[in-house]
Amino acid sequence: MTQPAHTAARRLVETLVMNGVTRVFCVPGESYLAVLDALADVRDTIQVIACRHEAGAANMAEAYGKLTGKPGICMVTRGPGATHASIGVHTAHQDSTPMILFVGQIALSDRGRGAFQEVDYREVFGGLAKWATEIESPDRTVEVVERAFATAQQGRMGPVVIALPEDILHEDGGPAPIRPVVPARAALDPAFVEAVRDRLSRAERPLLVLGGSGWTEEAAAAIGDWSERLGLPVSLSFRRKDILSNARPNYAGDLGLGCNPELMKRAKDADLLIAIGARLGENPTQGYTLFDRARTAETLVHIHPGAEELGRVWTPLLSATADNSLAAHALSTIDPGRTWHDQARAAHDHYQAFSSPVPVTGAVNMSECMAHLGEALPPTAIVTNGAGNFAAWLHRFYRHRACRTQLAPTSGAMGYGYPAALAAKSLHPDREVICVAGDGDYLMTG
């Protein structure tokens, strides 16, 4: 039988091309061979990077999403391939990273029989992904994939999982036009910006906290320059140390594991806490002990792209749903009519003291190693890590100086650093990329 010229598999790949995909990270499998054949026809546009293990492929796709702000694409086969890749989906969910996982699936005609490697992906990934679905009609392939690009990038960014029944992939994908997806971005209302200005003008001990994903270099620079002009102390959330240069004179350090006690005190004592993009979850708030709801109701201005995160743990004084970068640009226009340079200097002095090497017993001083790494590498070097006690040395003593130079899972996933470094080097072959890993962390995917 003659195969249609525009199969669902080819329509899927055409949608990837239309949306600017340049890399696919995968472990090839027979359940989606039709997609691999279609990718071979666009090899000059999309590079297929075959991996040894699905966890590595998913971690590479997640790292790509972190670095670009666009969905990292991962493809794996059904059953064991999908469950191996689930760690990357979990990381993308926890880290708010745009990502799309395509999973080969049994034929629709065999569904519900307990077929070889059969899995209900909506059920398995429903709690990990923003959306988990299955293409059940070939002529809806373009529709489903375009929705995946929108879902992964809108609101709080995150992963999408799409199952691809192998019989559907060979059928006619239909005539639907393909257009690049332009994700919706929410902006701050001018009245909200004015309310923040009014509250900031009356603040004696303000603190700015930046976190989350989707930051552009321009927006990070805008909010950094604005806070520096005002002498507004700024801290970064857990494993988000690259949003701003740690050398800025108002940088107070990062809220995370092993946090500087001086920064914790500053956060507790703040009479105005402006959080952009940060969920203020367990690690940044030291196990939810740094604040209490009664106090945040009087001090917290919470801005986040996901409305579901506002009021989830902390009652805010003011809150708004907005894209992190758009919010940063809007707030950077505020003139509160006062400055806090003495507080900024004190906060930065405390940070520098805390992040300077300390004496240790033993032949190797890891604090000196990490500090030397920061001095030896160029500002644009990308540093990756997974999880383990070793990471505490890196996060405390390595000073980031440029945006999008840190790849570290807020999910605490081991085995992340090495595949993340490979993804970074494939994207930026001209930049230094360093993976810092413990022995167990490295052996998981190395």
C-alpha positions in Angstrom: 0.0 0.0 0.0 1.3 3.5 -0.9 2.0 5.7 2.1 0.5 9.2 2.1 2.9 12.0 1.2 2.1 13.9 4.3 1.9 11.4 7.1 1.3 12.4 10.7 4.9 11.7 11.4 6.0 14.2 8.7 3.4 16.8 9.8 4.9 16.5 13.3 8.4 17.2 12.1 7.2 20.0 9.9 5.6 21.6 13.0 8.9 21.3 14.8 10.7 23.0 11.9 8.1 25.8 11.8 8.7 26.4 15.5 12.4 26.9 15.2 13.5 23.5 16.6 17.2 22.9 15.8 18.0 19.9 18.0 16.2 16.7 19.1 17.6 14.6 22.0 16.6 11.0 21.8 17.1 7.3 22.3 15.9 5.8 19.0 13.2 3.2 19.2 11.1 1.2 16.8 7.8 2.6 18.1 8.5 6.0 16.4 10.6 5.0 13.4 8.3 7.0 11.1 9.3 10.2 13.0 13.0 9.3 12.8 12.6 8.8 9.0 11.0 12.2 8.7 13.7 13.8 10.8 16.3 12.3 8.4 14.8 14.4 5.6 15.4 17.6 7.5 18.8 16.8 8.8 20.2 20.1 7.6 17.7 21.9 9.8 17.3 19.7 12.9 20.3 17.9 14.4 19.3 14.5 16.0 21.5 13.8 19.0 21.2 10.1 20.0 21.8 9.3 23.6 22.7 6.1 25.5 20.0 6.5 28.1 16.6 8.2 28.2 17.3 10.0 31.4 20.3 11.6 29.8 18.3 12.5 26.7 15.5 14.1 28.9 18.1 16.0 31.0 19.7 17.3 27.8 16.4 18.6 26.5 15.6 20.2 29.8 19.0 22.0 29.9 18.4 23.2 26.3 15.1 24.6 27.4 16.8 26.4 30.3 19.4 28.0 28.1 17.1 29.1 25.3 13.7 29.7 26.9 12.2 27.6 24.2 11.0 24.0 24.5 13.7 21.4 24.6 12.6 18.4 22.5 13.1 14.8 23.7 12.0 11.6 21.9 11.9 8.2 23.5 10.3 4.8 22.9 7.4 3.4 24.8 7.2 1.9 28.3 10.7 1.6 29.8 12.0 4.4 27.5 9.3 6.8 28.8 9.7 5.9 32.4 13.5 6.3 32.2 12.8 9.8 30.8 10.4 10.7 33.6 13.2 12.2 35.7 13.8 14.9 33.1 10.1 15.6 33.0 10.1 16.0 36.8 13.1 18.3 36.7 11.4 20.4 34.0 8.3 20.6 36.1 10.1 21.7 39.3 12.4 24.1 37.4 9.6 25.6 35.3 11.5 24.7 32.1 9.7 24.5 28.7 10.1 20.9 27.3 8.2 18.5 25.1 8.6 14.8 25.4 7.4 12.7 22.5 6.9 9.0 23.4 6.4 6.1 20.9 3.2 4.2 21.7 1.5 0.9 20.9 -0.9 0.9 18.0 -4.4 2.3 18.8 -5.9 -1.0 17.7 -4.0 -2.7 20.6 -4.8 -0.2 23.3 -6.3 -1.6 26.5 -5.1 -5.2 26.0 -2.0 -5.0 28.1 0.1 -5.0 25.0 3.9 -5.2 25.1 5.2 -2.1 26.9 1.7 -0.6 27.0 1.5 2.5 29.3 -1.3 5.0 29.9 0.8 8.1 29.6 -1.9 10.5 30.6 -2.1 8.7 33.9 1.7 8.2 34.4 2.7 11.8 33.5 -0.5 13.6 34.6 1.0 14.8 37.8 4.5 15.6 36.4 3.6 17.5 33.2 1.5 20.6 32.4 -0.3 18.5 29.9 0.0 14.8 29.0 -1.9 13.6 25.9 -2.0 11.1 23.0 -2.5 11.8 19.3 -5.6 9.7 18.5 -6.4 11.2 15.1 -3.7 11.7 12.5 -5.3 14.9 11.1 -5.0 16.5 14.5 -1.3 16.1 14.8 -0.4 19.7 13.9 -3.1 20.9 16.3 -1.8 18.8 19.2 1.9 19.7 18.7 1.1 23.4 18.3 -0.8 23.3 21.5 2.1 21.6 23.2 4.4 24.5 22.2 2.0 27.0 23.6 1.3 25.1 26.8 5.0 24.6 27.5 5.8 28.3 27.2 2.8 30.1 28.6 2.1 30.9 32.2 4.5 29.0 34.5 6.6 27.2 31.9 6.9 23.4 32.1 6.9 20.0 30.3 4.4 18.5 27.9 4.2 14.8 27.1 2.7 13.5 23.8 2.3 9.8 23.1 2.6 8.8 19.4 0.7 5.6 18.5 2.8 3.9 15.8 -0.1 3.2 13.5 -1.3 6.8 13.6 2.2 8.0 12.5 1.9 6.3 9.1 -1.6 7.7 8.3 -2.4 10.9 6.4 -1.7 14.0 8.6 -4.2 16.1 6.9 -4.0 19.6 5.2 -3.9 21.8 8.3 -1.7 24.9 7.9 1.3 25.1 10.2 2.2 28.4 11.8 4.8 29.3 14.4 3.4 29.4 17.9 3.6 32.9 19.6 3.1 32.2 23.3 0.9 34.6 25.2 2.8 36.8 27.8 1.0 38.6 30.6 2.1 42.1 31.5 1.7 44.1 34.7 -1.2 46.6 34.9 0.0 50.2 35.3 -2.1 50.5 38.4 -0.3 47.6 40.0 3.1 49.2 39.1 1.9 52.4 40.8 0.9 50.5 43.9 4.4 48.9 44.0 5.9 52.4 43.6 3.9 53.7 46.5 4.7 50.8 48.8 8.4 51.0 47.9 8.6 54.7 48.6 7.6 54.0 52.2 9.9 50.9 52.7 12.8 51.1 55.2 14.2 47.6 54.7 13.2 46.4 51.2 14.6 43.2 49.5 14.2 42.1 45.9 14.1 38.4 45.2 14.4 37.1 41.6 13.8 33.5 40.5 12.0 31.3 38.1 12.6 30.7 34.4 12.2 32.6 31.1 14.5 35.5 31.9 15.9 37.4 28.9 19.3 38.9 29.3 17.8 42.3 28.5 15.2 42.1 31.3 17.8 40.8 33.8 20.0 43.7 33.0 17.2 46.2 33.3 16.1 45.0 36.7 19.7 44.7 37.8 20.6 48.3 36.7 17.4 49.6 38.3 18.0 47.9 41.7 21.7 49.0 41.6 20.7 52.7 41.0 18.4 52.6 44.0 20.7 50.6 46.2 18.0 48.0 46.6 19.4 44.8 48.0 18.7 41.9 45.6 18.9 38.1 46.2 18.3 35.2 43.9 16.4 32.1 44.5 17.7 28.5 44.8 19.9 27.5 41.9 19.0 30.8 40.0 22.4 32.5 40.7 22.9 33.4 37.1 19.9 35.8 36.7 22.2 38.7 37.8 25.9 39.1 38.1 27.0 38.2 41.6 29.5 41.1 41.3 26.8 43.8 41.4 27.3 46.0 44.4 23.8 45.4 45.7 23.9 41.6 45.4 23.0 40.0 48.7 23.4 36.3 47.8 21.1 33.4 47.0 18.3 31.9 49.1 18.9 28.2 49.1 20.4 25.3 50.9 23.2 26.4 53.2 22.0 30.0 53.1 24.0 32.8 54.5 22.6 33.6 58.0 22.9 37.3 57.4 20.8 37.0 54.3 18.2 35.0 56.1 18.0 37.7 58.8 17.7 40.4 56.1 14.8 38.5 54.5 13.1 37.9 57.8 13.4 41.6 58.8 12.4 43.0 55.4 9.4 45.4 55.6 8.9 44.9 51.8 9.7 41.8 49.9 9.3 42.0 46.1 9.5 38.6 44.5 9.5 38.2 40.7 9.3 34.7 39.3 10.3 33.0 42.6 7.7 30.6 44.0 9.2 31.0 47.4 9.1 27.2 47.9 10.7 24.9 50.5 14.4 25.4 49.8 14.5 29.2 49.4 12.3 29.7 52.6 14.4 27.2 54.6 11.6 24.6 55.0 8.9 27.3 55.0 10.3 28.8 58.2 11.7 32.1 56.8 8.3 33.9 56.7 4.8 33.5 58.1 1.6 34.2 56.4 0.6 37.0 58.7 3.8 38.9 58.0 3.7 38.3 54.2 0.2 39.7 54.1 1.8 43.0 55.1 5.1 42.8 53.3 5.0 40.5 50.2 4.6 41.8 46.6 4.5 38.5 44.6 4.7 38.5 40.8 4.7 35.1 39.0 3.7 33.9 35.5 1.6 31.2 37.0 -1.6 32.4 38.8 -1.8 29.1 40.7 1.4 30.0 42.6 0.1 33.3 44.0 -1.3 32.7 47.5 -0.4 29.0 47.3 1.8 29.2 50.4 2.2 32.8 51.4 -0.6 35.4 51.6 0.6 38.4 49.6 0.1 42.1 50.2 0.0 42.6 46.4 0.1 40.0 43.7 0.0 39.8 39.9 0.3 37.3 37.2 3.0 38.4 34.7 5.8 37.2 32.5 9.1 37.6 34.5 10.8 39.6 31.9 7.9 41.9 31.1 7.4 42.5 34.9 11.1 43.3 35.3 11.0 45.9 32.5 7.9 47.4 34.1 9.2 47.7 37.6 12.5 49.1 36.4 10.6 52.3 35.4 9.7 53.0 39.0 11.2 56.0 40.8 10.4 55.6 44.5 12.1 58.9 45.4 14.6 57.4 47.7 17.6 55.0 47.8 19.0 52.4 50.2 22.7 52.3 49.2 24.0 51.8 52.8 21.9 48.6 53.1 23.0 47.4 49.7 26.7 47.9 50.7 26.2 46.0 53.9 24.3 43.2 52.1 27.0 42.8 49.5 29.8 42.9 52.1 28.1 40.0 53.9 27.8 38.1 50.7 31.4 38.6 49.8 32.5 37.4 53.2 30.3 34.4 53.1 31.4 33.4 49.6 35.2 33.8 50.3 37.3 30.7 50.8 37.4 29.3 54.4 40.1 27.2 56.1 39.4 23.5 56.2 41.1 20.4 57.4 42.5 18.0 54.8 44.6 18.2 51.7 41.9 19.7 49.4 40.1 22.9 50.2 36.9 22.8 48.0 36.1 26.4 48.8 39.4 27.5 47.3 38.8 25.2 44.3 35.5 26.7 43.5 36.7 30.3 44.0 39.6 29.6 41.7 37.3 28.1 39.1 35.3 31.4 39.2 38.5 33.4 38.7 39.9 31.3 36.0 36.8 30.9 33.8 35.5 33.7 31.5 32.2 35.3 32.6 30.3 33.5 29.8 31.4 30.0 31.0 28.4 27.7 31.6 28.7 25.6 34.8 26.5 22.6 35.4 25.9 20.2 38.3 23.6 17.6 39.5 22.9 16.8 43.2 25.0 15.9 46.2 26.9 17.5 49.0 29.6 18.6 46.5 27.1 21.1 45.0 27.0 23.1 48.3 30.7 24.1 47.7 29.9 25.2 44.1 26.8 27.2 45.0 28.4 29.0 47.9 31.9 29.8 46.5 31.4 30.1 42.7 30.4 33.6 41.6 28.3 33.8 38.4 28.8 37.0 36.3 26.4 36.5 33.3 22.9 35.4 32.6 22.2 31.8 31.6 25.5 30.4 32.8 24.1 28.0 35.5 22.5 24.7 34.8 21.4 23.1 38.1 18.2 21.2 38.9 16.1 22.7 41.6 14.5 19.2 41.7 17.7 17.9 43.3 18.1 15.3 40.6 21.3 13.4 40.5 22.9 12.6 37.1 21.9 16.0 35.7 25.2 17.8 35.3 26.9 15.8 32.6 24.1 15.6 30.1 23.3 19.3 30.8 26.9 20.1 29.9 26.7 18.2 26.6 23.5 20.0 25.7 25.2 23.4 26.6 28.2 22.6 24.5 26.1 21.5 21.5 24.3 24.9 21.7 27.3 27.0 22.4 30.4 25.2 21.0 32.5 28.4 21.3 31.9 28.8 25.1 33.6 27.1 28.1 31.3 24.5 29.7 32.3 22.9 33.0 30.5 20.1 34.7 31.0 19.8 38.5 30.0 16.4 39.7 30.4 14.0 42.6 31.3 10.4 41.9 27.8 9.0 42.3 26.2 11.9 40.4 28.6 11.5 37.5 28.2 7.7 37.3 24.4 8.0 36.9 24.7 9.4 33.4 28.5 9.8 32.7 
